[in-house]
Amino acid sequence: MDAIRIQGGVPLHGDIVIGGAKNAALPLMAASLLTAEPLTLPNMPELADIATMSNLLRQLGVRIDQSAFAFGSDASDAGATGRVMTLTAEKITSVTAPYDLVRRMRASFFVLGPLLARQGEAIVSLPGGCAIGARGVEMHLKALEALGAKIEVTGGYVHATAPKGLTGAHITFPKVTVGGTENLLMAAALAKGDTVLENAAREPEIGNLAECLIAMGAKISGMGSGTLRITGVPRLHAGRCAVIPDRIETGTYAIASAITRGRITLRGTRFDLLEGVFSVLRQTGVTVEPTEDGVLIAAENGLVGVDVVTEPFPGFPTDMQAQWMALMSTANGASMITETIFENRFMHVPELRRFGADVNVHGASAIVRGKKKLTGAPVMATDLRASVSLVLAGLAAEGETTVNRVYHLDRGYERLEEKLGACGAIIERVSGG
């Protein structure tokens, strides 16, 4: 397996172009199953998870065509930086999403709702993904049952049927679920009658999916609120919808600028996607300024510790918690980080301690006491966001750091070494580790 080697202690300066959001792109790709006509998605990132979803969709009968897309080349796709992907599910040849593919990435479970809505049947393996706690799919299944689906779970597979189609219903999620909201949004688009989703997730990725479905002919209202209303239509048609900028990539590189006490302009992103992070980042003493096509992040010595609590959007995202902990390890004073979304998301703490970070975990909270300096060390990544927190710590630390098991990084960060290296980081990928 590859590793990443870093010589730390170098303030970063320059520009970084933010790519399309992985967490938006994956459900958008699944939405192609809802129509026989092409769905075109500009600003697609090149990531391992995108490749995994592509392989799964091809197995279900989806034809996928791709082309390059230059930054700012089309005003209708403002800020787009990545590939254009066109997915055509003219004929679905299989309704089975096998374990071998779904186990690699839990977002593969997004095919359940679209397959069920269009074909009346779906057989989908229970999902895998990062080891960050129990992220069950019970809410997805109970909500689909409310739409009239018959659900059986056997042998590690969900077998869902609705031979007469789905019927709209009033559904209240017992707690906010991003994946559940996305799966139900897609399923309800082709259901008979009206569906109301209460306590729906409000993440920007949900809005991106809703806008895409509307472009395909769906009738949806309430985006940005906790209540979504969907009036089912008999069929959807071709559509085009750009993937929104990746807010977690944006936040990660903002932390890279801050933790190295550098100055980076993040291009091709949107300030509104990450206001919850930018607000607390300013409280530490970091300069955060919106620009014409992104956000400027600049920092000097003297950052202070700030407490955060992870919450559903628009609060502080759980996917930024590990990165924030790395930054707080270099700030003046103490800070508390409380994780309310996942119960097992402090696995990066022992690895951060290898840099000399002073972190103590008490239940769902971690107390971080900032140090004047961190020291490079060999470390091991445990999941996607934890792995990038170790890269961030390595950028700030004195001496050499080797981050092992970086295949996690490739699931969510495109050309990370290249983007950081262009800003002055001494970073390279090496074989082995």
Backbone torsions as a table, in degrees:
resi	resn	phi	psi	omega
1	MET	NA	148.2	179.5
2	ASP	-74.1	160.5	174.0
3	ALA	-135.1	165.5	175.7
4	ILE	-117.4	128.8	-179.8
5	ARG	-109.0	133.3	-175.4
6	ILE	-131.7	136.0	166.5
7	GLN	-103.0	108.8	-169.4
8	GLY	-86.4	-175.8	176.3
9	GLY	85.7	15.0	-178.2
10	VAL	-108.0	117.5	174.7
11	PRO	-62.8	135.8	-177.0
12	LEU	-93.8	137.0	178.6
13	HIS	-139.7	135.5	177.5
14	GLY	144.6	-160.0	-180.0
15	ASP	-117.9	144.4	172.4
16	ILE	-130.8	128.1	177.3
17	VAL	-88.3	125.8	-178.7
18	ILE	-85.9	136.1	-178.9
19	GLY	-89.2	-177.7	177.8
20	GLY	-69.1	152.5	-174.3
21	ALA	-77.6	120.5	175.7
22	LYS	-55.7	-45.2	-174.8
23	ASN	-71.8	-13.8	171.3
24	ALA	-91.8	-39.2	-174.8
25	ALA	-64.1	-38.9	-174.4
26	LEU	-63.8	-50.2	175.9
27	PRO	-66.6	-30.6	175.8
28	LEU	-62.7	-40.1	177.0
29	MET	-62.9	-42.2	179.0
30	ALA	-63.1	-31.6	-179.4
31	ALA	-63.1	-19.1	177.7
32	SER	-61.3	-23.4	-179.7
33	LEU	-69.2	-14.1	-175.0
34	LEU	-80.9	-10.6	-176.0
35	THR	-142.5	152.5	175.3
36	ALA	-82.5	-8.8	-176.7
37	GLU	-97.8	163.2	-174.0
38	PRO	-68.0	142.4	171.1
39	LEU	-115.8	121.1	-176.0
40	THR	-107.9	127.0	-174.9
41	LEU	-124.9	96.9	171.8
42	PRO	-71.9	162.1	176.4
43	ASN	69.6	35.6	177.7
44	MET	-81.0	129.3	176.1
45	PRO	-76.2	158.0	175.2
46	GLU	-102.2	98.2	-174.2
47	LEU	-138.3	160.2	179.1
48	ALA	-61.0	-39.1	-179.8
49	ASP	-65.9	-34.5	177.1
50	ILE	-66.1	-40.6	177.8
51	ALA	-63.9	-39.9	178.6
52	THR	-63.0	-46.1	178.7
53	MET	-64.8	-37.4	177.3
54	SER	-60.7	-44.4	179.1
55	ASN	-61.9	-41.4	179.1
56	LEU	-64.4	-46.4	-177.9
57	LEU	-65.2	-38.0	176.3
58	ARG	-61.2	-38.1	178.9
59	GLN	-65.0	-26.9	178.5
60	LEU	-85.9	-5.8	177.0
61	GLY	111.0	5.8	-177.9
62	VAL	-82.7	131.3	173.2
63	ARG	-90.0	133.3	-176.0
64	ILE	-124.3	123.4	176.8
65	ASP	-119.3	143.7	-176.9
66	GLN	-134.6	149.5	175.7
67	SER	-146.7	161.0	-179.9
68	ALA	-74.8	158.9	179.7
69	PHE	-145.8	124.0	-176.6
70	ALA	-86.9	149.4	-179.2
71	PHE	-58.2	124.8	175.2
72	GLY	67.7	20.3	-175.3
73	SER	-81.4	-11.8	-177.3
74	ASP	-141.0	116.5	-176.4
75	ALA	-61.8	-26.5	-179.3
76	SER	-72.1	-17.5	177.7
77	ASP	-120.4	55.7	-172.0
78	ALA	-53.1	129.1	176.4
79	GLY	84.7	-3.4	-178.0
80	ALA	-64.2	141.6	-175.3
81	THR	-129.4	-22.4	-169.4
82	GLY	-103.7	-152.1	-178.4
83	ARG	-76.4	161.4	167.0
84	VAL	-103.1	125.2	178.7
85	MET	-114.5	130.0	175.5
86	THR	-115.8	123.4	-177.4
87	LEU	-115.3	128.9	-179.0
88	THR	-127.3	112.0	178.6
89	ALA	-103.6	59.0	-176.8
90	GLU	-58.2	-41.2	177.8
91	LYS	-138.9	118.0	176.8
92	ILE	-79.5	119.6	-173.3
93	THR	-96.9	-11.5	178.7
94	SER	-152.6	147.5	175.7
95	VAL	-112.0	15.5	-177.0
96	THR	-109.6	123.0	173.4
97	ALA	-103.2	105.3	-168.6
98	PRO	-77.2	159.0	-178.8
99	TYR	-56.3	-40.7	-174.2
100	ASP	-58.0	-31.4	179.3
101	LEU	-94.1	-43.3	-174.8
102	VAL	-68.7	-30.7	-178.2
103	ARG	-63.8	-24.1	-176.6
104	ARG	-77.4	-20.6	-172.7
105	MET	-160.6	118.6	-174.2
106	ARG	-67.2	-20.6	177.9
107	ALA	-65.5	-14.6	174.3
108	SER	-59.4	-22.4	-179.2
109	PHE	-65.8	-13.2	178.9
110	PHE	-64.0	-16.3	-179.6
111	VAL	-75.1	-13.6	-176.4
112	LEU	-59.8	-55.2	-177.1
113	GLY	-60.9	-50.3	179.5
114	PRO	-61.4	-43.1	178.5
115	LEU	-61.2	-45.5	-178.7
116	LEU	-62.8	-42.6	-177.3
117	ALA	-67.2	-39.8	-175.7
118	ARG	-89.1	-39.3	-174.3
119	GLN	-100.8	-16.7	-177.3
120	GLY	81.5	5.5	-179.7
121	GLU	-159.3	144.7	174.4
122	ALA	-151.8	136.6	176.1
123	ILE	-124.5	106.8	-170.3
124	VAL	-128.6	128.8	176.8
125	SER	-62.2	146.7	171.1
126	LEU	-62.1	143.1	-166.4
127	PRO	-81.4	164.9	172.4
128	GLY	-117.1	-144.7	179.8
129	GLY	122.7	-160.1	-177.6
130	CYS	-65.4	148.2	-179.8
131	ALA	-87.4	70.2	-177.8
132	ILE	-121.9	38.2	174.9
133	GLY	105.1	171.9	-178.1
134	ALA	-74.2	117.9	177.6
135	ARG	-123.2	75.9	-172.9
136	GLY	-68.4	164.8	-179.7
137	VAL	-111.7	16.0	-177.1
138	GLU	-58.6	-38.6	-178.9
139	MET	-66.8	-34.8	174.9
140	HIS	-58.6	-48.7	-172.3
141	LEU	-69.3	-43.3	179.3
142	LYS	-63.5	-37.3	179.0
143	ALA	-68.6	-39.1	177.0
144	LEU	-66.1	-35.5	174.9
145	GLU	-62.5	-36.0	177.6
146	ALA	-64.5	-25.1	175.7
147	LEU	-85.0	0.8	175.8
148	GLY	105.3	4.2	179.7
149	ALA	-76.1	148.1	170.8
150	LYS	-100.1	126.2	-173.5
151	ILE	-118.5	129.2	170.4
152	GLU	-127.0	135.4	176.5
153	VAL	-116.1	115.0	-177.7
154	THR	-151.1	140.2	177.6
155	GLY	60.8	27.6	179.4
156	GLY	81.7	8.9	-179.9
157	TYR	-121.9	147.6	170.9
158	VAL	-97.7	122.3	176.8
159	HIS	-111.1	108.8	-177.3
160	ALA	-113.2	134.3	178.7
161	THR	-132.7	147.3	173.9
162	ALA	-154.4	70.8	-172.7
163	PRO	-60.0	-25.9	178.8
164	LYS	-100.8	11.3	179.8
165	GLY	89.7	169.9	178.9
166	LEU	-93.0	154.2	-179.4
167	THR	-125.6	135.6	-177.9
168	GLY	-55.8	152.0	-178.9
169	ALA	-154.5	165.9	174.9
170	HIS	-97.6	116.0	-173.2
171	ILE	-122.3	130.1	175.0
172	THR	-116.3	114.3	177.8
173	PHE	-70.4	133.7	179.8
174	PRO	-65.5	-25.8	171.1
175	LYS	-149.8	162.0	-175.6
176	VAL	-64.3	129.5	178.2
177	THR	-135.3	115.9	-179.2
178	VAL	-67.4	-52.4	-179.1
179	GLY	-62.0	-40.3	178.7
180	GLY	-63.7	-41.9	177.6
181	THR	-61.2	-43.0	-178.3
182	GLU	-67.2	-44.4	179.9
183	ASN	-61.7	-42.5	-178.0
184	LEU	-72.8	-34.5	177.5
185	LEU	-59.5	-43.7	179.3
186	MET	-69.1	-43.7	-179.3
187	ALA	-63.7	-42.6	-176.2
188	ALA	-69.5	-21.9	-178.5
189	ALA	-60.0	-29.5	-179.9
190	LEU	-109.9	6.3	179.4
191	ALA	-76.7	156.5	177.2
192	LYS	-77.8	128.9	176.0
193	GLY	85.9	-161.0	-172.9
194	ASP	-101.1	141.8	174.1
195	THR	-124.2	136.4	174.1
196	VAL	-119.6	126.1	177.1
197	LEU	-108.5	109.1	178.6
198	GLU	-94.6	151.1	-175.6
199	ASN	58.2	35.8	178.6
200	ALA	-73.2	151.7	175.9
201	ALA	-66.5	150.1	-176.5
202	ARG	-116.5	11.0	-178.5
203	GLU	-56.2	149.6	178.7
204	PRO	-55.9	-30.0	179.1
205	GLU	-64.1	-31.7	175.8
206	ILE	-64.8	-44.9	178.3
207	GLY	-62.4	-38.2	178.5
208	ASN	-62.1	-43.1	178.5
209	LEU	-65.1	-45.1	-179.9
210	ALA	-60.9	-42.8	178.7
211	GLU	-62.6	-38.2	177.9
212	CYS	-65.1	-46.3	179.6
213	LEU	-62.2	-38.9	176.8
214	ILE	-63.0	-40.7	177.2
215	ALA	-62.5	-23.9	178.1
216	MET	-90.6	-0.7	177.0
217	GLY	109.3	4.1	178.7
218	ALA	-75.1	158.7	178.2
219	LYS	-115.1	105.2	-173.8
220	ILE	-137.0	139.5	174.4
221	SER	-138.7	163.7	177.3
222	GLY	95.6	9.8	-179.5
223	MET	-57.8	138.9	-178.8
224	GLY	88.6	-6.8	177.5
225	SER	-111.5	178.1	178.5
226	GLY	-87.7	3.6	179.6
227	THR	-128.2	117.7	177.6
228	LEU	-108.1	136.6	178.3
229	ARG	-119.2	126.5	-176.7
230	ILE	-126.2	126.9	171.7
231	THR	-104.8	115.3	-174.9
232	GLY	-64.8	148.0	176.4
233	VAL	-123.1	156.8	-177.2
234	PRO	-64.6	-33.5	-178.6
235	ARG	-156.3	157.8	174.2
236	LEU	-109.9	161.0	-177.1
237	HIS	-122.4	-172.9	179.8
238	ALA	-60.5	152.4	179.3
239	GLY	-154.9	166.4	177.1
240	ARG	-139.1	130.8	-178.1
241	CYS	-155.2	122.1	-179.5
242	ALA	-74.6	140.8	174.7
243	VAL	-70.7	133.4	-179.7
244	ILE	-68.0	159.1	176.3
245	PRO	-60.6	151.0	-177.6
246	ASP	-79.1	109.2	-177.1
247	ARG	-71.2	-28.1	179.1
248	ILE	-76.9	-37.0	172.4
249	GLU	-63.4	-42.0	176.7
250	THR	-56.1	-50.1	-179.3
251	GLY	-64.5	-37.1	-179.0
252	THR	-64.7	-45.4	179.7
253	TYR	-74.1	-25.6	171.5
254	ALA	-63.1	-42.2	176.8
255	ILE	-66.2	-36.1	177.9
256	ALA	-59.7	-41.3	177.0
257	SER	-65.1	-45.4	-176.8
258	ALA	-68.1	-42.8	-173.3
259	ILE	-71.7	-24.5	176.9
260	THR	-96.0	1.9	-177.3
261	ARG	57.2	48.9	-177.3
262	GLY	-110.6	-159.1	-177.5
263	ARG	-148.7	106.8	-176.6
264	ILE	-128.8	135.9	171.3
265	THR	-99.6	122.7	179.9
266	LEU	-94.1	111.3	-174.8
267	ARG	-99.0	151.9	176.3
268	GLY	76.4	19.1	178.6
269	THR	-122.0	-179.8	-177.7
270	ARG	-129.9	131.9	-178.5
271	PHE	-60.6	-38.4	-174.2
272	ASP	-67.4	-18.2	-178.4
273	LEU	-72.9	-17.3	-171.2
274	LEU	-141.0	34.1	-178.1
275	GLU	-60.8	-33.9	-179.9
276	GLY	-61.5	-35.8	177.8
277	VAL	-79.6	-45.0	-177.9
278	PHE	-61.0	-34.2	179.8
279	SER	-61.5	-48.9	-179.4
280	VAL	-74.9	-27.9	176.8
281	LEU	-63.0	-40.5	176.7
282	ARG	-62.8	-34.7	-179.5
283	GLN	-65.2	-24.9	178.5
284	THR	-75.3	-16.4	-174.9
285	GLY	110.5	2.4	178.8
286	VAL	-79.1	140.9	174.0
287	THR	-82.7	125.4	178.2
288	VAL	-128.5	113.4	-176.6
289	GLU	-130.9	123.7	173.4
290	PRO	-62.5	142.0	176.1
291	THR	-119.5	-179.3	-177.2
292	GLU	-60.7	-37.1	-178.3
293	ASP	-128.6	28.1	179.0
294	GLY	168.4	-138.5	-174.7
295	VAL	-144.5	136.4	173.8
296	LEU	-96.7	132.0	177.0
297	ILE	-122.5	120.5	180.0
298	ALA	-137.1	143.3	-176.6
299	ALA	-145.2	152.5	172.6
300	GLU	-127.6	175.6	176.2
301	ASN	-61.6	155.8	177.9
302	GLY	100.7	16.8	176.3
303	LEU	-65.9	145.4	-178.7
304	VAL	-112.7	152.6	-179.9
305	GLY	-69.4	141.2	179.3
306	VAL	-135.5	133.1	179.1
307	ASP	-73.9	146.0	172.3
308	VAL	-137.9	153.9	173.4
309	VAL	-128.1	125.1	179.6
310	THR	-72.3	137.8	-177.6
311	GLU	-148.2	160.9	172.0
312	PRO	-60.3	158.2	177.7
313	PHE	-54.0	136.0	14.7
314	PRO	-94.7	19.2	179.5
315	GLY	-75.7	-171.3	-178.5
316	PHE	-71.5	123.1	-173.0
317	PRO	-74.2	140.7	176.4
318	THR	-60.0	-29.5	-179.6
319	ASP	-72.6	-2.7	175.6
320	MET	-111.0	1.3	-173.8
321	GLN	-65.4	-44.8	-178.2
322	ALA	-66.4	-39.6	178.8
323	GLN	-64.5	-40.2	179.2
324	TRP	-64.0	-38.2	178.8
325	MET	-62.5	-40.2	177.1
326	ALA	-61.0	-43.5	179.5
327	LEU	-64.4	-44.5	-178.8
328	MET	-63.8	-23.6	177.6
329	SER	-67.7	-14.4	-179.6
330	THR	-113.0	2.1	-177.0
331	ALA	-90.2	163.6	176.3
332	ASN	-79.8	133.6	177.5
333	GLY	87.5	-171.2	-176.3
334	ALA	-106.2	155.0	175.4
335	SER	-144.3	155.3	177.9
336	MET	-117.8	133.4	177.8
337	ILE	-118.0	120.1	-178.4
338	THR	-113.9	124.9	-178.3
339	GLU	-100.4	115.1	-177.6
340	THR	-110.0	-5.1	-174.1
341	ILE	-95.2	-51.3	-179.1
342	PHE	-120.3	143.2	-172.7
343	GLU	-89.0	-3.6	-175.5
344	ASN	-135.2	47.4	-173.6
345	ARG	-114.2	32.5	173.7
346	PHE	-116.5	24.2	-176.7
347	MET	-68.4	-15.4	177.9
348	HIS	-79.6	-10.9	-174.9
349	VAL	-60.7	-49.4	179.8
350	PRO	-59.2	-33.7	-180.0
351	GLU	-72.9	-39.1	175.9
352	LEU	-62.9	-33.7	177.8
353	ARG	-63.0	-26.3	179.4
354	ARG	-66.0	-22.6	174.4
355	PHE	-81.1	-8.0	-174.1
356	GLY	99.6	5.9	179.1
357	ALA	-64.9	142.9	-179.6
358	ASP	-102.6	93.9	-176.4
359	VAL	-130.8	129.7	176.1
360	ASN	-127.4	131.0	-177.0
361	VAL	-99.8	132.2	175.7
362	HIS	-130.0	96.3	-178.5
363	GLY	64.7	-120.9	-177.7
364	ALA	-90.4	6.5	-177.9
365	SER	-123.8	151.0	175.5
366	ALA	-125.0	132.7	175.7
367	ILE	-98.4	124.2	-178.9
368	VAL	-116.1	124.2	174.8
369	ARG	-109.2	115.3	-174.0
370	GLY	-63.1	147.7	178.4
371	LYS	-116.6	151.7	179.2
372	LYS	-66.2	-30.0	177.3
373	LYS	-151.1	149.9	169.8
374	LEU	-106.8	158.3	-178.4
375	THR	-122.0	132.8	-178.5
376	GLY	-56.3	150.5	-176.9
377	ALA	-159.7	158.5	169.1
378	PRO	-76.7	130.6	-176.4
379	VAL	-137.1	166.0	-175.5
380	MET	-125.8	125.4	178.1
381	ALA	-76.0	143.4	179.9
382	THR	-113.8	-26.5	177.1
383	ASP	-158.0	179.8	-172.0
384	LEU	-58.8	-57.8	-174.9
385	ARG	-74.7	-32.4	175.4
386	ALA	-61.9	-38.8	-177.2
387	SER	-63.6	-39.7	-178.6
388	VAL	-74.4	-25.4	175.7
389	SER	-65.3	-31.7	178.2
390	LEU	-72.7	-35.6	173.8
391	VAL	-62.4	-43.9	179.7
392	LEU	-61.4	-45.0	178.0
393	ALA	-61.9	-39.3	178.4
394	GLY	-64.4	-34.5	177.3
395	LEU	-64.3	-34.4	-178.5
396	ALA	-85.9	-24.3	-171.6
397	ALA	-76.2	151.7	174.1
398	GLU	-78.9	135.5	177.3
399	GLY	91.8	-163.1	-171.7
400	GLU	-98.5	138.0	174.7
401	THR	-123.8	138.1	171.8
402	THR	-120.4	119.7	178.2
403	VAL	-100.9	114.7	-178.4
404	ASN	-93.0	161.6	179.3
405	ARG	61.2	49.2	-175.7
406	VAL	-82.2	7.7	173.5
407	TYR	-60.1	-25.8	174.7
408	HIS	-59.6	-43.2	-178.5
409	LEU	-59.2	-38.3	-175.2
410	ASP	-67.9	-14.4	176.6
411	ARG	-74.1	-25.2	-171.4
412	GLY	-135.4	-5.6	-178.0
413	TYR	-130.0	119.5	-177.3
414	GLU	-90.9	123.7	175.8
415	ARG	53.6	44.6	-176.3
416	LEU	-59.4	-46.1	-178.2
417	GLU	-64.1	-39.1	-179.6
418	GLU	-65.9	-43.4	-177.9
419	LYS	-67.1	-43.5	178.6
420	LEU	-70.2	-39.1	179.8
421	GLY	-62.2	-34.2	179.3
422	ALA	-67.3	-17.2	178.4
423	CYS	-100.6	8.6	175.3
424	GLY	106.0	-3.0	179.1
425	ALA	-66.9	141.1	173.9
426	ILE	-95.2	94.2	-169.6
427	ILE	-145.3	139.0	178.7
428	GLU	-150.3	154.0	173.9
429	ARG	-94.2	134.2	-179.4
430	VAL	-126.9	152.5	179.4
431	SER	-76.7	150.5	-180.0
432	GLY	87.4	-176.4	179.8
433	GLY	95.6	NA	NA
